[in-house]
């Protein structure tokens, strides 16, 4: 499976999601059945990216307004999201997938 031309460019997230969806398509074709777990993980990643993007916009707006207390609250929320990401990285299935795909996202792997 070839990475899309936009992967690593200005639209890295979209390229990554597109790649993962095609990868899941191939896995499902080989298995002859839908892989609900991988689809759920891809959707979770999409949501995390969307939340991150909206969080960055909100933080930027709040900083311009001078809302330090709100910004700290938002940072705590982001920290909780990172805890969830760390939990996912402890999942053996996620680790196997990340290891298998490391040549795509890790320079020099």
C-alpha positions in Angstrom: 0.0 0.0 0.0 1.5 3.3 -1.1 1.2 6.4 1.0 -0.9 9.2 -0.5 1.0 12.1 -2.0 -0.4 14.4 0.7 1.0 12.3 3.5 3.7 14.3 5.3 2.6 17.5 3.6 0.3 20.3 4.8 -2.5 17.8 5.1 -0.7 15.1 7.1 -3.7 14.1 9.3 -6.0 13.7 6.3 -3.3 11.6 4.6 -2.8 9.4 7.6 -6.6 8.8 8.0 -6.9 8.0 4.3 -3.9 5.6 4.5 -5.3 3.9 7.6 -8.7 3.5 6.0 -7.2 1.9 2.9 -5.0 -0.3 5.1 -8.1 -1.4 7.0 -9.9 -2.1 3.7 -7.0 -4.4 2.7 -7.1 -6.2 6.0 -10.8 -6.7 5.8 -10.5 -7.9 2.2 -8.0 -10.5 3.3 -10.0 -11.6 6.3 -13.3 -11.5 4.3 -15.0 -9.7 7.2 -15.2 -6.2 8.6 -12.7 -5.4 11.4 -14.8 -3.4 13.8 -11.9 -2.9 16.2 -9.5 -1.2 13.7 -12.4 0.9 12.4 -13.2 2.0 15.9 -9.5 2.9 16.5 -9.4 4.9 13.2 -12.6 6.8 14.3 -11.1 7.4 17.7 -8.0 8.9 16.0 -10.2 11.1 13.8 -12.1 12.4 16.9 -8.8 13.1 18.7 -7.5 15.1 15.8 -10.7 17.1 15.6 -10.7 17.7 19.3 -7.0 18.8 19.1 -7.8 21.2 16.3 -10.7 22.7 18.0 -8.8 22.9 21.3 -5.9 24.8 19.6 -8.4 27.3 18.1 -10.2 27.7 21.5 -6.9 28.2 23.3 -5.7 30.7 20.8 -9.0 32.7 21.1 -8.8 32.5 24.9 -5.2 33.7 25.0 -6.2 36.7 22.9 -9.0 37.4 25.4 -6.7 36.9 28.3 -8.7 34.0 29.9 -5.8 32.4 31.9 -8.2 30.4 34.2 -10.1 29.0 31.2 -6.8 28.2 29.5 -5.6 26.2 32.5 -8.9 24.3 32.5 -8.5 23.6 28.9 -4.9 22.4 29.4 -6.2 20.0 32.1 -8.8 18.6 29.6 -6.0 18.1 27.1 -3.9 16.3 29.7 -6.8 14.0 30.3 -7.0 13.3 26.6 -3.3 12.5 26.6 -3.9 10.0 29.5 -6.3 8.2 27.2 -3.8 8.2 24.4 -1.2 6.7 26.8 -3.7 4.0 27.8 -4.2 3.2 24.1 -0.4 2.8 23.7 -0.5 0.2 26.4 -2.9 -1.9 24.4 -1.0 -4.8 22.8 -3.0 -4.6 19.6 -2.2 -0.9 19.2 1.5 -1.6 19.9 1.6 -4.4 17.3 0.0 -2.1 14.7 2.3 0.8 15.6 5.4 -1.5 15.3 4.2 -2.9 12.0 3.6 0.5 10.5 6.7 2.3 12.0 8.5 2.6 8.7 5.7 4.9 7.6 5.8 7.3 10.5 9.3 6.9 12.1 12.3 8.4 10.2 15.1 6.0 9.9 13.0 3.0 11.1 
